């Protein structure tokens, strides 16, 4: 990951870095790795995330089609 600092504006560069890290999922990964997650809990979490994504996608599709 690479962020350039322009005109010694570190605050702006830090903001850009945080945005990139958020987009890449670094913060989420750090949160998940803080403690051990049992395989059964991992499967349940991933299944719930997949359902959430599918519902969101369906909602957006219905909105686009005008229902």
PDB file of N, CA, C, O and CB in Angstrom:
ATOM      1  N   UNK A   1       0.847  -1.161   0.000  1.00  0.00           N
ATOM      2  CA  UNK A   1       0.000   0.000   0.000  1.00  0.00           C
ATOM      3  C   UNK A   1       0.900   1.234   0.000  1.00  0.00           C
ATOM      4  O   UNK A   1       1.907   1.273   0.707  1.00  0.00           O
ATOM      5  CB  UNK A   1      -0.968  -0.008   1.218  1.00  0.00           C
ATOM      6  N   UNK A   2       0.539   2.232  -0.786  1.00  0.00           N
ATOM      7  CA  UNK A   2       1.402   3.388  -0.955  1.00  0.00           C
ATOM      8  C   UNK A   2       0.561   4.665  -0.907  1.00  0.00           C
ATOM      9  O   UNK A   2      -0.453   4.778  -1.597  1.00  0.00           O
ATOM     10  CB  UNK A   2       2.190   3.295  -2.286  1.00  0.00           C
ATOM     11  N   UNK A   3       0.993   5.620  -0.088  1.00  0.00           N
ATOM     12  CA  UNK A   3       0.336   6.918   0.012  1.00  0.00           C
ATOM     13  C   UNK A   3       1.411   7.987  -0.043  1.00  0.00           C
ATOM     14  O   UNK A   3       2.400   7.909   0.684  1.00  0.00           O
ATOM     15  CB  UNK A   3      -0.514   7.037   1.321  1.00  0.00           C
ATOM     16  N   UNK A   4       1.230   8.977  -0.889  1.00  0.00           N
ATOM     17  CA  UNK A   4       2.211  10.058  -0.988  1.00  0.00           C
ATOM     18  C   UNK A   4       1.756  11.244  -0.141  1.00  0.00           C
ATOM     19  O   UNK A   4       0.567  11.552  -0.060  1.00  0.00           O
ATOM     20  CB  UNK A   4       2.411  10.489  -2.467  1.00  0.00           C
ATOM     21  N   UNK A   5       2.732  11.903   0.491  1.00  0.00           N
ATOM     22  CA  UNK A   5       2.469  13.091   1.301  1.00  0.00           C
ATOM     23  C   UNK A   5       2.813  14.303   0.443  1.00  0.00           C
ATOM     24  O   UNK A   5       3.949  14.460  -0.004  1.00  0.00           O
ATOM     25  CB  UNK A   5       3.299  13.080   2.650  1.00  0.00           C
ATOM     26  N   UNK A   6       1.832  15.143   0.223  1.00  0.00           N
ATOM     27  CA  UNK A   6       2.042  16.336  -0.600  1.00  0.00           C
ATOM     28  C   UNK A   6       2.059  17.580   0.281  1.00  0.00           C
ATOM     29  O   UNK A   6       1.220  17.730   1.169  1.00  0.00           O
ATOM     30  CB  UNK A   6       0.942  16.457  -1.683  1.00  0.00           C
ATOM     31  N   UNK A   7       2.990  18.449   0.040  1.00  0.00           N
ATOM     32  CA  UNK A   7       3.112  19.728   0.752  1.00  0.00           C
ATOM     33  C   UNK A   7       3.131  19.549   2.273  1.00  0.00           C
ATOM     34  O   UNK A   7       2.551  20.352   3.004  1.00  0.00           O
ATOM     35  CB  UNK A   7       1.962  20.651   0.362  1.00  0.00           C
ATOM     36  N   UNK A   8       3.798  18.498   2.744  1.00  0.00           N
ATOM     37  CA  UNK A   8       3.891  18.197   4.173  1.00  0.00           C
ATOM     38  C   UNK A   8       2.527  18.103   4.859  1.00  0.00           C
ATOM     39  O   UNK A   8       2.406  18.380   6.052  1.00  0.00           O
ATOM     40  CB  UNK A   8       4.725  19.250   4.858  1.00  0.00           C
ATOM     41  N   UNK A   9       1.516  17.715   4.108  1.00  0.00           N
ATOM     42  CA  UNK A   9       0.173  17.585   4.656  1.00  0.00           C
ATOM     43  C   UNK A   9      -0.037  16.135   5.101  1.00  0.00           C
ATOM     44  O   UNK A   9      -0.591  15.316   4.368  1.00  0.00           O
ATOM     45  CB  UNK A   9      -0.905  18.014   3.608  1.00  0.00           C
ATOM     46  N   UNK A  10       0.418  15.843   6.314  1.00  0.00           N
ATOM     47  CA  UNK A  10       0.361  14.481   6.841  1.00  0.00           C
ATOM     48  C   UNK A  10      -1.075  14.071   7.155  1.00  0.00           C
ATOM     49  O   UNK A  10      -1.441  12.907   6.991  1.00  0.00           O
ATOM     50  CB  UNK A  10       1.228  14.359   8.096  1.00  0.00           C
ATOM     51  N   UNK A  11      -1.890  15.028   7.608  1.00  0.00           N
ATOM     52  CA  UNK A  11      -3.280  14.700   7.951  1.00  0.00           C
ATOM     53  C   UNK A  11      -4.044  14.178   6.741  1.00  0.00           C
ATOM     54  O   UNK A  11      -4.799  13.212   6.844  1.00  0.00           O
ATOM     55  CB  UNK A  11      -3.992  15.929   8.523  1.00  0.00           C
ATOM     56  N   UNK A  12      -3.845  14.815   5.609  1.00  0.00           N
ATOM     57  CA  UNK A  12      -4.525  14.383   4.381  1.00  0.00           C
ATOM     58  C   UNK A  12      -4.012  13.007   3.945  1.00  0.00           C
ATOM     59  O   UNK A  12      -4.791  12.166   3.495  1.00  0.00           O
ATOM     60  CB  UNK A  12      -4.313  15.422   3.245  1.00  0.00           C
ATOM     61  N   UNK A  13      -2.710  12.780   4.078  1.00  0.00           N
ATOM     62  CA  UNK A  13      -2.134  11.485   3.703  1.00  0.00           C
ATOM     63  C   UNK A  13      -2.643  10.387   4.633  1.00  0.00           C
ATOM     64  O   UNK A  13      -2.921   9.273   4.189  1.00  0.00           O
ATOM     65  CB  UNK A  13      -0.589  11.543   3.741  1.00  0.00           C
ATOM     66  N   UNK A  14      -2.765  10.697   5.911  1.00  0.00           N
ATOM     67  CA  UNK A  14      -3.276   9.729   6.878  1.00  0.00           C
ATOM     68  C   UNK A  14      -4.731   9.371   6.575  1.00  0.00           C
ATOM     69  O   UNK A  14      -5.135   8.213   6.683  1.00  0.00           O
ATOM     70  CB  UNK A  14      -3.151  10.284   8.305  1.00  0.00           C
ATOM     71  N   UNK A  15      -5.499  10.371   6.201  1.00  0.00           N
ATOM     72  CA  UNK A  15      -6.899  10.153   5.836  1.00  0.00           C
ATOM     73  C   UNK A  15      -6.990   9.233   4.611  1.00  0.00           C
ATOM     74  O   UNK A  15      -7.824   8.329   4.565  1.00  0.00           O
ATOM     75  CB  UNK A  15      -7.605  11.507   5.552  1.00  0.00           C
ATOM     76  N   UNK A  16      -6.125   9.476   3.625  1.00  0.00           N
ATOM     77  CA  UNK A  16      -6.108   8.643   2.427  1.00  0.00           C
ATOM     78  C   UNK A  16      -5.690   7.211   2.760  1.00  0.00           C
ATOM     79  O   UNK A  16      -6.243   6.255   2.218  1.00  0.00           O
ATOM     80  CB  UNK A  16      -5.163   9.239   1.379  1.00  0.00           C
ATOM     81  N   UNK A  17      -4.710   7.070   3.655  1.00  0.00           N
ATOM     82  CA  UNK A  17      -4.255   5.739   4.067  1.00  0.00           C
ATOM     83  C   UNK A  17      -5.371   4.966   4.771  1.00  0.00           C
ATOM     84  O   UNK A  17      -5.594   3.789   4.487  1.00  0.00           O
ATOM     85  CB  UNK A  17      -3.032   5.856   4.990  1.00  0.00           C
ATOM     86  N   UNK A  18      -6.061   5.627   5.681  1.00  0.00           N
ATOM     87  CA  UNK A  18      -7.160   4.977   6.395  1.00  0.00           C
ATOM     88  C   UNK A  18      -8.255   4.548   5.432  1.00  0.00           C
ATOM     89  O   UNK A  18      -8.841   3.476   5.585  1.00  0.00           O
ATOM     90  CB  UNK A  18      -7.734   5.913   7.461  1.00  0.00           C
ATOM     91  N   UNK A  19      -8.528   5.384   4.444  1.00  0.00           N
ATOM     92  CA  UNK A  19      -9.554   5.063   3.453  1.00  0.00           C
ATOM     93  C   UNK A  19      -9.155   3.827   2.640  1.00  0.00           C
ATOM     94  O   UNK A  19      -9.981   2.953   2.376  1.00  0.00           O
ATOM     95  CB  UNK A  19      -9.791   6.266   2.516  1.00  0.00           C
ATOM     96  N   UNK A  20      -7.882   3.766   2.250  1.00  0.00           N
ATOM     97  CA  UNK A  20      -7.400   2.608   1.491  1.00  0.00           C
ATOM     98  C   UNK A  20      -7.456   1.340   2.330  1.00  0.00           C
ATOM     99  O   UNK A  20      -7.857   0.281   1.849  1.00  0.00           O
ATOM    100  CB  UNK A  20      -5.969   2.845   0.999  1.00  0.00           C
ATOM    101  N   UNK A  21      -7.046   1.461   3.600  1.00  0.00           N
ATOM    102  CA  UNK A  21      -7.063   0.304   4.487  1.00  0.00           C
ATOM    103  C   UNK A  21      -8.489  -0.184   4.718  1.00  0.00           C
ATOM    104  O   UNK A  21      -8.734  -1.389   4.779  1.00  0.00           O
ATOM    105  CB  UNK A  21      -6.397   0.645   5.822  1.00  0.00           C
ATOM    106  N   UNK A  22      -9.423   0.744   4.845  1.00  0.00           N
ATOM    107  CA  UNK A  22     -10.826   0.382   5.025  1.00  0.00           C
ATOM    108  C   UNK A  22     -11.340  -0.362   3.801  1.00  0.00           C
ATOM    109  O   UNK A  22     -12.025  -1.377   3.922  1.00  0.00           O
ATOM    110  CB  UNK A  22     -11.681   1.634   5.290  1.00  0.00           C
ATOM    111  N   UNK A  23     -11.004   0.151   2.624  1.00  0.00           N
ATOM    112  CA  UNK A  23     -11.450  -0.462   1.377  1.00  0.00           C
ATOM    113  C   UNK A  23     -10.872  -1.861   1.198  1.00  0.00           C
ATOM    114  O   UNK A  23     -11.544  -2.755   0.683  1.00  0.00           O
ATOM    115  CB  UNK A  23     -11.064   0.415   0.195  1.00  0.00           C
ATOM    116  N   UNK A  24      -9.623  -2.049   1.623  1.00  0.00           N
ATOM    117  CA  UNK A  24      -8.954  -3.341   1.498  1.00  0.00           C
ATOM    118  C   UNK A  24      -9.404  -4.339   2.564  1.00  0.00           C
ATOM    119  O   UNK A  24      -9.168  -5.539   2.426  1.00  0.00           O
ATOM    120  CB  UNK A  24      -7.456  -3.153   1.578  1.00  0.00           C
ATOM    121  N   UNK A  25     -10.045  -3.854   3.617  1.00  0.00           N
ATOM    122  CA  UNK A  25     -10.527  -4.740   4.667  1.00  0.00           C
ATOM    123  C   UNK A  25      -9.489  -5.050   5.730  1.00  0.00           C
ATOM    124  O   UNK A  25      -9.602  -6.056   6.431  1.00  0.00           O
ATOM    125  CB  UNK A  25     -11.002  -6.010   4.064  1.00  0.00           C
ATOM    126  N   UNK A  26      -8.486  -4.206   5.860  1.00  0.00           N
ATOM    127  CA  UNK A  26      -7.409  -4.434   6.819  1.00  0.00           C
ATOM    128  C   UNK A  26      -7.929  -4.330   8.254  1.00  0.00           C
ATOM    129  O   UNK A  26      -7.588  -5.157   9.099  1.00  0.00           O
ATOM    130  CB  UNK A  26      -6.266  -3.428   6.592  1.00  0.00           C
ATOM    131  N   UNK A  27      -8.747  -3.323   8.529  1.00  0.00           N
ATOM    132  CA  UNK A  27      -9.271  -3.129   9.874  1.00  0.00           C
ATOM    133  C   UNK A  27     -10.143  -4.312  10.286  1.00  0.00           C
ATOM    134  O   UNK A  27     -10.086  -4.774  11.425  1.00  0.00           O
ATOM    135  CB  UNK A  27     -10.071  -1.822   9.956  1.00  0.00           C
ATOM    136  N   UNK A  28     -10.932  -4.783   9.364  1.00  0.00           N
ATOM    137  CA  UNK A  28     -11.824  -5.911   9.630  1.00  0.00           C
ATOM    138  C   UNK A  28     -11.011  -7.171   9.928  1.00  0.00           C
ATOM    139  O   UNK A  28     -11.331  -7.938  10.836  1.00  0.00           O
ATOM    140  CB  UNK A  28     -12.770  -6.151   8.431  1.00  0.00           C
ATOM    141  N   UNK A  29      -9.962  -7.362   9.146  1.00  0.00           N
ATOM    142  CA  UNK A  29      -9.082  -8.519   9.341  1.00  0.00           C
ATOM    143  C   UNK A  29      -8.400  -8.455  10.711  1.00  0.00           C
ATOM    144  O   UNK A  29      -8.291  -9.471  11.397  1.00  0.00           O
ATOM    145  CB  UNK A  29      -8.021  -8.586   8.219  1.00  0.00           C
ATOM    146  N   UNK A  30      -7.948  -7.278  11.102  1.00  0.00           N
ATOM    147  CA  UNK A  30      -7.301  -7.115  12.409  1.00  0.00           C
ATOM    148  C   UNK A  30      -8.276  -7.445  13.526  1.00  0.00           C
ATOM    149  O   UNK A  30      -7.907  -8.099  14.501  1.00  0.00           O
ATOM    150  CB  UNK A  30      -6.764  -5.680  12.579  1.00  0.00           C
ATOM    151  N   UNK A  31      -9.504  -7.001  13.392  1.00  0.00           N
ATOM    152  CA  UNK A  31     -10.513  -7.257  14.410  1.00  0.00           C
ATOM    153  C   UNK A  31     -10.770  -8.760  14.530  1.00  0.00           C
ATOM    154  O   UNK A  31     -10.895  -9.280  15.639  1.00  0.00           O
ATOM    155  CB  UNK A  31     -11.820  -6.509  14.079  1.00  0.00           C
ATOM    156  N   UNK A  32     -10.848  -9.455  13.401  1.00  0.00           N
ATOM    157  CA  UNK A  32     -11.110 -10.892  13.418  1.00  0.00           C
ATOM    158  C   UNK A  32      -9.951 -11.683  14.012  1.00  0.00           C
ATOM    159  O   UNK A  32     -10.172 -12.717  14.642  1.00  0.00           O
ATOM    160  CB  UNK A  32     -11.394 -11.383  12.015  1.00  0.00           C
ATOM    161  N   UNK A  33      -8.731 -11.217  13.824  1.00  0.00           N
ATOM    162  CA  UNK A  33      -7.554 -11.945  14.293  1.00  0.00           C
ATOM    163  C   UNK A  33      -7.185 -11.646  15.746  1.00  0.00           C
ATOM    164  O   UNK A  33      -6.254 -12.248  16.282  1.00  0.00           O
ATOM    165  CB  UNK A  33      -6.386 -11.624  13.412  1.00  0.00           C
ATOM    166  N   UNK A  34      -7.899 -10.731  16.384  1.00  0.00           N
ATOM    167  CA  UNK A  34      -7.600 -10.402  17.777  1.00  0.00           C
ATOM    168  C   UNK A  34      -7.743 -11.602  18.689  1.00  0.00           C
ATOM    169  O   UNK A  34      -6.948 -11.790  19.610  1.00  0.00           O
ATOM    170  CB  UNK A  34      -8.502  -9.292  18.257  1.00  0.00           C
ATOM    171  N   UNK A  35      -8.759 -12.415  18.432  1.00  0.00           N
ATOM    172  CA  UNK A  35      -8.972 -13.591  19.269  1.00  0.00           C
ATOM    173  C   UNK A  35      -9.314 -14.780  18.379  1.00  0.00           C
ATOM    174  O   UNK A  35      -9.717 -14.613  17.228  1.00  0.00           O
ATOM    175  CB  UNK A  35     -10.097 -13.339  20.312  1.00  0.00           C
ATOM    176  N   UNK A  36      -9.151 -15.969  18.923  1.00  0.00           N
ATOM    177  CA  UNK A  36      -9.418 -17.184  18.163  1.00  0.00           C
ATOM    178  C   UNK A  36     -10.907 -17.328  17.920  1.00  0.00           C
ATOM    179  O   UNK A  36     -11.725 -17.069  18.803  1.00  0.00           O
ATOM    180  CB  UNK A  36      -8.873 -18.418  18.896  1.00  0.00           C
ATOM    181  N   UNK A  37     -11.244 -17.741  16.715  1.00  0.00           N
ATOM    182  CA  UNK A  37     -12.630 -17.970  16.343  1.00  0.00           C
ATOM    183  C   UNK A  37     -12.791 -19.449  16.012  1.00  0.00           C
ATOM    184  O   UNK A  37     -12.108 -19.974  15.132  1.00  0.00           O
ATOM    185  CB  UNK A  37     -13.054 -17.067  15.137  1.00  0.00           C
ATOM    186  N   UNK A  38     -13.686 -20.107  16.713  1.00  0.00           N
ATOM    187  CA  UNK A  38     -13.899 -21.524  16.470  1.00  0.00           C
ATOM    188  C   UNK A  38     -14.390 -21.729  15.032  1.00  0.00           C
ATOM    189  O   UNK A  38     -15.083 -20.870  14.486  1.00  0.00           O
ATOM    190  CB  UNK A  38     -14.913 -22.109  17.489  1.00  0.00           C
ATOM    191  N   UNK A  39     -14.033 -22.861  14.419  1.00  0.00           N
ATOM    192  CA  UNK A  39     -14.463 -23.122  13.047  1.00  0.00           C
ATOM    193  C   UNK A  39     -15.979 -23.062  12.869  1.00  0.00           C
ATOM    194  O   UNK A  39     -16.462 -22.589  11.840  1.00  0.00           O
ATOM    195  CB  UNK A  39     -13.963 -24.471  12.609  1.00  0.00           C
ATOM    196  N   UNK A  40     -16.725 -23.532  13.855  1.00  0.00           N
ATOM    197  CA  UNK A  40     -18.191 -23.485  13.745  1.00  0.00           C
ATOM    198  C   UNK A  40     -18.686 -22.038  13.768  1.00  0.00           C
ATOM    199  O   UNK A  40     -19.627 -21.689  13.056  1.00  0.00           O
ATOM    200  CB  UNK A  40     -18.849 -24.293  14.892  1.00  0.00           C
ATOM    201  N   UNK A  41     -18.047 -21.198  14.592  1.00  0.00           N
ATOM    202  CA  UNK A  41     -18.418 -19.783  14.640  1.00  0.00           C
ATOM    203  C   UNK A  41     -18.058 -19.088  13.337  1.00  0.00           C
ATOM    204  O   UNK A  41     -18.795 -18.222  12.867  1.00  0.00           O
ATOM    205  CB  UNK A  41     -17.729 -19.083  15.819  1.00  0.00           C
ATOM    206  N   UNK A  42     -16.925 -19.466  12.754  1.00  0.00           N
ATOM    207  CA  UNK A  42     -16.487 -18.881  11.496  1.00  0.00           C
ATOM    208  C   UNK A  42     -17.476 -19.213  10.382  1.00  0.00           C
ATOM    209  O   UNK A  42     -17.847 -18.345   9.592  1.00  0.00           O
ATOM    210  CB  UNK A  42     -15.081 -19.378  11.131  1.00  0.00           C
ATOM    211  N   UNK A  43     -17.901 -20.484  10.325  1.00  0.00           N
ATOM    212  CA  UNK A  43     -18.878 -20.896   9.309  1.00  0.00           C
ATOM    213  C   UNK A  43     -20.182 -20.130   9.473  1.00  0.00           C
ATOM    214  O   UNK A  43     -20.763 -19.667   8.491  1.00  0.00           O
ATOM    215  CB  UNK A  43     -19.143 -22.410   9.393  1.00  0.00           C
ATOM    216  N   UNK A  44     -20.641 -19.997  10.709  1.00  0.00           N
ATOM    217  CA  UNK A  44     -21.895 -19.285  10.974  1.00  0.00           C
ATOM    218  C   UNK A  44     -21.774 -17.819  10.567  1.00  0.00           C
ATOM    219  O   UNK A  44     -22.688 -17.260   9.959  1.00  0.00           O
ATOM    220  CB  UNK A  44     -22.277 -19.394  12.467  1.00  0.00           C
ATOM    221  N   UNK A  45     -20.642 -17.200  10.904  1.00  0.00           N
ATOM    222  CA  UNK A  45     -20.438 -15.788  10.551  1.00  0.00           C
ATOM    223  C   UNK A  45     -20.405 -15.596   9.051  1.00  0.00           C
ATOM    224  O   UNK A  45     -21.037 -14.682   8.521  1.00  0.00           O
ATOM    225  CB  UNK A  45     -19.144 -15.260  11.167  1.00  0.00           C
ATOM    226  N   UNK A  46     -19.655 -16.472   8.352  1.00  0.00           N
ATOM    227  CA  UNK A  46     -19.545 -16.351   6.901  1.00  0.00           C
ATOM    228  C   UNK A  46     -20.887 -16.595   6.225  1.00  0.00           C
ATOM    229  O   UNK A  46     -21.208 -15.940   5.234  1.00  0.00           O
ATOM    230  CB  UNK A  46     -18.502 -17.329   6.364  1.00  0.00           C
ATOM    231  N   UNK A  47     -21.675 -17.530   6.748  1.00  0.00           N
ATOM    232  CA  UNK A  47     -22.998 -17.797   6.185  1.00  0.00           C
ATOM    233  C   UNK A  47     -23.910 -16.581   6.366  1.00  0.00           C
ATOM    234  O   UNK A  47     -24.632 -16.196   5.446  1.00  0.00           O
ATOM    235  CB  UNK A  47     -23.629 -19.044   6.847  1.00  0.00           C
ATOM    236  N   UNK A  48     -23.869 -15.979   7.560  1.00  0.00           N
ATOM    237  CA  UNK A  48     -24.678 -14.786   7.833  1.00  0.00           C
ATOM    238  C   UNK A  48     -24.261 -13.631   6.932  1.00  0.00           C
ATOM    239  O   UNK A  48     -25.111 -12.883   6.450  1.00  0.00           O
ATOM    240  CB  UNK A  48     -24.554 -14.375   9.310  1.00  0.00           C
ATOM    241  N   UNK A  49     -22.954 -13.477   6.701  1.00  0.00           N
ATOM    242  CA  UNK A  49     -22.477 -12.414   5.814  1.00  0.00           C
ATOM    243  C   UNK A  49     -22.948 -12.640   4.387  1.00  0.00           C
ATOM    244  O   UNK A  49     -23.322 -11.693   3.696  1.00  0.00           O
ATOM    245  CB  UNK A  49     -20.950 -12.326   5.853  1.00  0.00           C
ATOM    246  N   UNK A  50     -22.931 -13.894   3.943  1.00  0.00           N
ATOM    247  CA  UNK A  50     -23.377 -14.212   2.583  1.00  0.00           C
ATOM    248  C   UNK A  50     -24.861 -13.906   2.424  1.00  0.00           C
ATOM    249  O   UNK A  50     -25.283 -13.370   1.400  1.00  0.00           O
ATOM    250  CB  UNK A  50     -23.101 -15.691   2.251  1.00  0.00           C
ATOM    251  N   UNK A  51     -25.650 -14.247   3.438  1.00  0.00           N
ATOM    252  CA  UNK A  51     -27.087 -13.966   3.395  1.00  0.00           C
ATOM    253  C   UNK A  51     -27.319 -12.463   3.355  1.00  0.00           C
ATOM    254  O   UNK A  51     -28.164 -11.977   2.603  1.00  0.00           O
ATOM    255  CB  UNK A  51     -27.808 -14.591   4.613  1.00  0.00           C
ATOM    256  N   UNK A  52     -26.556 -11.722   4.178  1.00  0.00           N
ATOM    257  CA  UNK A  52     -26.684 -10.265   4.208  1.00  0.00           C
ATOM    258  C   UNK A  52     -26.355  -9.651   2.845  1.00  0.00           C
ATOM    259  O   UNK A  52     -27.057  -8.759   2.369  1.00  0.00           O
ATOM    260  CB  UNK A  52     -25.768  -9.674   5.287  1.00  0.00           C
ATOM    261  N   UNK A  53     -25.269 -10.144   2.222  1.00  0.00           N
ATOM    262  CA  UNK A  53     -24.887  -9.635   0.893  1.00  0.00           C
ATOM    263  C   UNK A  53     -25.966  -9.932  -0.135  1.00  0.00           C
ATOM    264  O   UNK A  53     -26.302  -9.072  -0.949  1.00  0.00           O
ATOM    265  CB  UNK A  53     -23.551 -10.248   0.439  1.00  0.00           C
ATOM    266  N   UNK A  54     -26.516 -11.151  -0.104  1.00  0.00           N
ATOM    267  CA  UNK A  54     -27.546 -11.543  -1.069  1.00  0.00           C
ATOM    268  C   UNK A  54     -28.795 -10.679  -0.919  1.00  0.00           C
ATOM    269  O   UNK A  54     -29.382 -10.246  -1.911  1.00  0.00           O
ATOM    270  CB  UNK A  54     -27.907 -13.025  -0.895  1.00  0.00           C
ATOM    271  N   UNK A  55     -29.198 -10.430   0.335  1.00  0.00           N
ATOM    272  CA  UNK A  55     -30.381  -9.595   0.573  1.00  0.00           C
ATOM    273  C   UNK A  55     -30.156  -8.172   0.088  1.00  0.00           C
ATOM    274  O   UNK A  55     -31.046  -7.556  -0.498  1.00  0.00           O
ATOM    275  CB  UNK A  55     -30.741  -9.588   2.060  1.00  0.00           C
ATOM    276  N   UNK A  56     -28.969  -7.659   0.337  1.00  0.00           N
ATOM    277  CA  UNK A  56     -28.646  -6.298  -0.091  1.00  0.00           C
ATOM    278  C   UNK A  56     -28.663  -6.198  -1.612  1.00  0.00           C
ATOM    279  O   UNK A  56     -29.194  -5.243  -2.178  1.00  0.00           O
ATOM    280  CB  UNK A  56     -27.272  -5.870   0.457  1.00  0.00           C
ATOM    281  N   UNK A  57     -28.073  -7.200  -2.265  1.00  0.00           N
ATOM    282  CA  UNK A  57     -28.056  -7.228  -3.722  1.00  0.00           C
ATOM    283  C   UNK A  57     -29.471  -7.298  -4.289  1.00  0.00           C
ATOM    284  O   UNK A  57     -29.792  -6.611  -5.259  1.00  0.00           O
ATOM    285  CB  UNK A  57     -27.230  -8.413  -4.219  1.00  0.00           C
ATOM    286  N   UNK A  58     -30.314  -8.133  -3.680  1.00  0.00           N
ATOM    287  CA  UNK A  58     -31.707  -8.256  -4.111  1.00  0.00           C
ATOM    288  C   UNK A  58     -32.461  -6.948  -3.915  1.00  0.00           C
ATOM    289  O   UNK A  58     -33.243  -6.540  -4.774  1.00  0.00           O
ATOM    290  CB  UNK A  58     -32.405  -9.381  -3.348  1.00  0.00           C
ATOM    291  N   UNK A  59     -32.223  -6.288  -2.772  1.00  0.00           N
ATOM    292  CA  UNK A  59     -32.868  -4.998  -2.512  1.00  0.00           C
ATOM    293  C   UNK A  59     -32.489  -3.974  -3.565  1.00  0.00           C
ATOM    294  O   UNK A  59     -33.341  -3.240  -4.065  1.00  0.00           O
ATOM    295  CB  UNK A  59     -32.492  -4.481  -1.125  1.00  0.00           C
ATOM    296  N   UNK A  60     -31.193  -3.928  -3.902  1.00  0.00           N
ATOM    297  CA  UNK A  60     -30.731  -2.968  -4.906  1.00  0.00           C
ATOM    298  C   UNK A  60     -31.318  -3.278  -6.279  1.00  0.00           C
ATOM    299  O   UNK A  60     -31.687  -2.371  -7.024  1.00  0.00           O
ATOM    300  CB  UNK A  60     -29.202  -2.969  -4.978  1.00  0.00           C
ATOM    301  N   UNK A  61     -31.402  -4.580  -6.609  1.00  0.00           N
ATOM    302  CA  UNK A  61     -31.961  -4.987  -7.897  1.00  0.00           C
ATOM    303  C   UNK A  61     -33.429  -4.588  -7.993  1.00  0.00           C
ATOM    304  O   UNK A  61     -33.877  -4.084  -9.023  1.00  0.00           O
ATOM    305  CB  UNK A  61     -31.808  -6.504  -8.099  1.00  0.00           C
ATOM    306  N   UNK A  62     -34.179  -4.816  -6.909  1.00  0.00           N
ATOM    307  CA  UNK A  62     -35.601  -4.457  -6.897  1.00  0.00           C
ATOM    308  C   UNK A  62     -35.768  -2.938  -7.003  1.00  0.00           C
ATOM    309  O   UNK A  62     -36.685  -2.452  -7.666  1.00  0.00           O
ATOM    310  CB  UNK A  62     -36.285  -4.986  -5.610  1.00  0.00           C
ATOM    311  N   UNK A  63     -34.889  -2.208  -6.354  1.00  0.00           N
ATOM    312  CA  UNK A  63     -34.962  -0.737  -6.398  1.00  0.00           C
ATOM    313  C   UNK A  63     -34.715  -0.237  -7.817  1.00  0.00           C
ATOM    314  O   UNK A  63     -35.391   0.676  -8.290  1.00  0.00           O
ATOM    315  CB  UNK A  63     -33.934  -0.106  -5.423  1.00  0.00           C
ATOM    316  N   UNK A  64     -33.734  -0.848  -8.493  1.00  0.00           N
ATOM    317  CA  UNK A  64     -33.418  -0.450  -9.872  1.00  0.00           C
ATOM    318  C   UNK A  64     -34.589  -0.737 -10.812  1.00  0.00           C
ATOM    319  O   UNK A  64     -34.875   0.049 -11.715  1.00  0.00           O
ATOM    320  CB  UNK A  64     -32.157  -1.184 -10.366  1.00  0.00           C
ATOM    321  N   UNK A  65     -35.262  -1.866 -10.593  1.00  0.00           N
ATOM    322  CA  UNK A  65     -36.359  -2.253 -11.460  1.00  0.00           C
ATOM    323  C   UNK A  65     -37.641  -1.500 -11.142  1.00  0.00           C
ATOM    324  O   UNK A  65     -38.591  -1.536 -11.923  1.00  0.00           O
ATOM    325  CB  UNK A  65     -36.598  -3.730 -11.354  1.00  0.00           C
ATOM    326  N   UNK A  66     -37.676  -0.827 -10.017  1.00  0.00           N
ATOM    327  CA  UNK A  66     -38.817   0.033  -9.695  1.00  0.00           C
ATOM    328  C   UNK A  66     -39.938  -0.642  -8.943  1.00  0.00           C
ATOM    329  O   UNK A  66     -41.090  -0.228  -9.077  1.00  0.00           O
ATOM    330  CB  UNK A  66     -39.364   0.598 -10.929  1.00  0.00           C
ATOM    331  N   UNK A  67     -39.656  -1.650  -8.169  1.00  0.00           N
ATOM    332  CA  UNK A  67     -40.720  -2.311  -7.396  1.00  0.00           C
ATOM    333  C   UNK A  67     -40.910  -1.665  -6.068  1.00  0.00           C
ATOM    334  O   UNK A  67     -41.763  -2.092  -5.290  1.00  0.00           O
ATOM    335  CB  UNK A  67     -40.418  -3.774  -7.200  1.00  0.00           C
TER     336      UNK A  67
END
